[in-house]
Amino acid sequence: MSLVVSPASTLSQTSQPSGAVAVGARSSGPDILRALAILLVMLVHLPLEATPGVLVGVRNYGWLGVDIFFVLSGFLIGTQLFKEMSRTGRLDFKSFYLRRAFRIFPAYFVVLGLYALFPLFRDAPSMQPIWRFATFTVNLGLDPRNGNAFTQAWTLSVEEQFYLVLPVMVLLLCRKISAMWALLLTVTLVALGVILRSSIWDGEVGELVGAGRAREAFAVYLRDIYYPTYTRFDGLLFGVLLAAARFFRSDLYRRVLPPAVAASVGAALVAGAIVLFSIRGPLAGTNLFLVFQAQPGAVAGFPLISLGVALLLGALLDLDEVLRRWPIAGAAVTATLSYSLYLTHKSVFNLDRVLLGSQNLQGMQGFFVYMMTSFIAAVLLWLLIERTFLRIRDKVLG
């Protein structure tokens, strides 16, 4: 199904930036952030006794890798759709969703099948109903007290739900909405997200924290604030906004946000978000630091980190020629394997403990074994499933 639109709007009249990377080209900046994101996520799930001392403090914030993934996803998919609109004047919805299906479904459903059929593969004793994973709705009402195996799939649910509305957003940006209105809409949505999270926190979560029932509050926080799509769209939204700014207003973007400015402001925002995430309030002294934030971080930290990451991504894109001359060893490979790593690392960690024994996975030895086995599993999944279906996609859809 294709939907034809007129390209004669304020936004779509602006030409593609001359320095933009062509569709399909590999840019170093996104690879660096993607590699960083998956390593941070893996660090969160790495057993503490196998975490190198220098990374213990970083581990407390490793979950921020998820927000990096959201920004990257919004930017990359948004850019693809903007380019299609600029080139053809239309969006082919059928092709868009088929491409996403070929990219996401094969590896995901293979891993989900392993979770369903082989309990030993599960990283926790129980899990949510399979149909919720299969329909990408597992993040809605996800209470870890009712099963928390394969819960990393919540982020894929957020993205798949977002993709249902993203093409419509692109159509509005290209046909109906001026740049100023797009910015105002973004600010409004972000503000609504802050208000919503604040309202939810002030309800049951805050009451449980105030009553000293931190563990119960933690589960409710995850269920009602951390996992739902309607409270976690900041990263995807800022990613799409960055794509629109760089594609439709490239000259203005480069004047206002040259790499030095974008990197400085982005780093400052990320640092400010981390400060908010570090405010413990009534949670001080608890051991629930990972993921669970006190009210300032839970309410305002997510948009700050998302905007900061978006600005850092923009700076890295503008510094692509420099990054290509001075590549970071392993970044491209880790980025390529990031999806397979994301799907499998928790299961691999669990299998390592079952087969080798936790007592044999201490310190640097444990760190090396966990990381090595995770990358081996990811390479196998990528070679056998991911790459195979991407090649089929390219043959079928061109």
N, C-alpha and C positions, 0 to 999 in steps of 0.2 A: 504494500500500500504506500503510495507516495502522496504527499500533500504539497501542492504547488503554492508558493507565496510570491508576492511581488518583492523584488529586491530594492525598491525605490524608497527605502526608509532612511532616516537620519543615520542610523548605525551602519546599515549595509552599504552605504555609499562610500565608506572609507575603505581604501584598498588594504590588501594583506600587507603586513609589515615586510619590508624588503629583506630584513635579516632573519625572518622566521625560518625555523627548520621545516623542511618539507615533510609532508605526511609520510610516515614510515621510516624517516631518518631517526637515528639513535642519538639522543642528546645526553651529554654527560651529567648535567645538573639533576634531572629526574632520577637517573640511575644512582647517583650519590645519595639522594634523599630516600629512595626506595630501599637501598641497601641498609642505610641507617635505621629506617623504620622497622624492617624485619628483624634486625639484630636487637633492637630495643625490645620488641615484643617477645622474642625468644628469651631475652634476659629476665623479663618479668616471670616467666614460667620455669626458669632454671632453678633447681633446688639450691637453697641458700648455702648449703655446705660445699657446693661445687662452684660457687660464685667467687671469682678472684676478688681479693680485698679491695682493690682499686675500683671495682665495679659495683660494690655493695651499695654505695650511696646512689649511683646512677640507676640501679635496679628499682629504686623507689619511684622513679619517674619513667620507667621503660614503657609503660602503657601509653605514653604520648606518641609512640610509634603508630598507633591506630589513627591518631589525628593527622599525622603526616600522610598516611595512606589515603585518607579521605580527601585531603587537599589535592594530592597528585591525581586521584581518580577524577575529581571534578574538573581539574584543569585539562587533563589529557582527553577525556571524552567530550568535554565542552568544546575544545579546540577542533576535534574531528568534525563535530556537528556544524560548527561555525564555518569551517572550510567547505563542507558540502553545500551549505546554504549559499555561500558566496559563489561557488563554482556552478551550481546547477539551478539555484533559485527554489529548491525544494528539499524536503527531507524524505528519504525512503525509510519509512518506519519498519517495514518488513526486513530490509537489509540490516538496519541498526540492531534490531532485537536478535536476528539470527547470528550476527557477528558476536554479540555479547554472549549468546547461548554457547556458541562454539568455544569461546574463550573461558567461560566460567564453569559450565555444567560438567564436562567430561571428568576433569580431575576431582571436582567437588563430589560428584555422585559416586565415583570410585571409592574415595575415602569414606563417604557416608555409608556405603555398602559394607566396608570393612568394619566400621563401628557397629553397624546393625547385626552383622553375622558373627563377629568374633569379639566376645566380651574382653578378651585379653588385650585387644587393640585399644580399648577405652582408657582414657587418662583419668577416669573417675568411675566409681562403682555404678552410678546410674546416670541416665540422660533423659532429655526431653523426648516426647513422642516423635517418631521418625517423620510423620507427616508434616510436622512443623518445620523441620529442616528442609524437607522436599519442597515445601511451598514458600520458603524463604520468609517465614513469619516467626521464626524462633525467637527473635529479639523482642517481640511484643509480649509483655507479661512474663518475661523470663525470670523466674525465681530460682536462684541457684540451690535453694534448699530442697527443690523438687527434682534435682538432677543437673549436674554441671559438666558432664563429659561433652567434648567437642563444642564448648560454648564459644570458641573463637569464631564460629560460623555466624555469630550475631552481626559482625561487621558486613558480611556478604549480604545478609538480609537488608541492612540499612541501604547498601548500595543498590541492590536490585529494586527495592521500593523507590529509591530516588530516581532510578532510570525510567520508571513509569511516567514521571512528570518532567524529566529533563528535556525531552524533545519539545514539549509544549513551552517550556521556559525559553528555549532557543528560538522558537517561532516568535514569541513575544518580543524578545530582544532584537530580532532581525526585522520585524514587521511593524510592531506597534509602539515600542517604548524607546524614548530618547535616552541618551547616556545619563542625563540627570535623573530621569525617572527610574532607570535601572539601579542607580546608586541609592536613591531614596527607598526603593523597594527592598534592597539588600539591608539597609540600616533598619528598616521596619521589621523585617523578618528576624534579624539578629536580636533586636530589642524584645520582640515577642518571645524569643527563645529564652532570654534572660529572665523575663517576667514569669514565664511558665516554670522554669527550673526553680526560681525563688519561691513560687507558690507551692510547688510540690515539696520542697525542702521544709517550708514553714509548717507543712502539715505533718504527716505521720513520721517522716524521717527525723525532723528536728525534735519532735516529742520523744521519740525513742532514744535519741542521743542525750537529751536532757535528763531522761530517766536512767541513764547509765546502761542502757541495753544496746551496747555498741554493735554486737554481732548481728542482732536482729535488724538494727538500723542499716547495717552494711548490706544485707540482703535486699531490703526495701529500696535502698539507694540504687543498687544495681538494677533492680526491676523497673523502677519508676523514673530514674534520671539518666543512668549511664547507658542503658541498652536501647531505649525506644528511639525510633527514627525521628519523631517530632521534637526530641530534645537534643539530637546529635547531628543536625544537618549543617552546622556552622562550617565545618571543613569542606564539605562538598560545595556549599554555596560560595565560599570565598575562592575555591578553585575555579569554578565557572566564571566568577566575576573577573579573576585574573586573566582567564582565557579571553573573555570579551574585551577587556581593556587592552591587552596586547595585540589582539587581532583587529579590532575596529578603531582603536584610538592609539595606535602604536607610537606616533610622533609625540602626542601629548604625554603618553605614559613615560617615554624615555626622557622627556624634558623634566617631568615632575619627579620621577623615580629612577634616576640613573643607578647603576649597580651599587655604588658606595652608599647612596642614601637608602636604597631599598634594603641593603644588607644591614645597615646600622639600625634603621627603624625596626626591621623584622627581628633582629637579635634582641633589641630592647623590649619589644612586645613579648617575645618568648620568655625572656628573663622575668618580666613583670608577671606573666602567667604562672611561672614556676614559683614565684614568691607567694602568689595567691594560693597555689596548690599546697604550699608548705605551711600555711596557717592552720593550725590544728584545733584551736579552741577547746571545746569540751572533749575532743578526741585525743588530746595530749596524753601520752603515756600508754595508749593502746597500741597493739601490734597490727592494726588494720590499716597501715599506711598505704599499702599497695592499692591503687585504684580509688579507694575510698577517700574522698576529700571533704574537708569542712565546708561550710556554706560559701565563703568567698570564692574558692576554687570551683565548686560545683555550679555556682550560679554564673560567674563572669569569666572564669578561666578558660573555658572552651573556645569562645569567640576570639579571645586574645591570642591563644596559641595558634588558632587557625589562621588569623590574619597575619601573624608573625611568620608562620611557615609559608604562606602564600607570597609574602614579600621576599623571603629568602629564596624561594623557588624562582621568582622573577629575576633576582640578582644572578643566580646561578645560570639561568638561561642566557642572560646577556654576557656572561663570562664564559660561554661555551668554548670559544676558541682557545682561551687560556687553559681551561680544564682539559681539553683534548691534548694539549702539549704536555701537561703535567697530570696524567691520570692517576687516580687512587687505585692501587693494586687490589684486585678482587671485587671492586665495586660493581662492575658490569656483570660479572658472573653471579654475584650474590643477588643483584637486582633481577636478573633473568630467572633465578630459582626462587624468588621471593614468594610467589603464590604457592608453589609446592611446599616450600618451607613452612609457610603459614598454616597450611592444611594439616601437615603431618608432624610438626615438631613436638607437640604435646604427647602424641601417641608414642613417638620414638623415645622421648624421655621416660615414659612409663615402662616401655618394653626394656629399656636399658636397666631400669631398677629391678624389674622382675627377673630378667635373665642373668644379670651380673651381681645383683645385690647392692643395696644402697651403701653398705659398708665399704664396698670396693669402688665407690664413685665419689670419693672425697677430694677436695682440693683441686689442684691443677690437673691431676689425672682424670677426675670426674668431669671437669670442664672440657677437656680434650675429647673424651669419649662421647659425651653428650653432643658436642658440636659436630664431631666427625660423623657419627651415625645419622644425625639429622641431615647433613648435607648429602650423604650417600642415599638416604631414602628420597630426598628431594630430587636428586639427579635421576633416579630411577623413574619417579613419577613424571618428571618433565620429559624424559626421553620416550617413555612408553605411552604416555597419555597426552600431556599438554602439547608437545611438538607435533605428535601425530595428528591431532584434531585441528591444530592451527593450519597444518598443511592441507588437510581436507577442506577447511574453511576457505582457504585461498583458491583452491581448485573450483569449489562450488560457487563462491561469490565473487571471485576475481580480485 
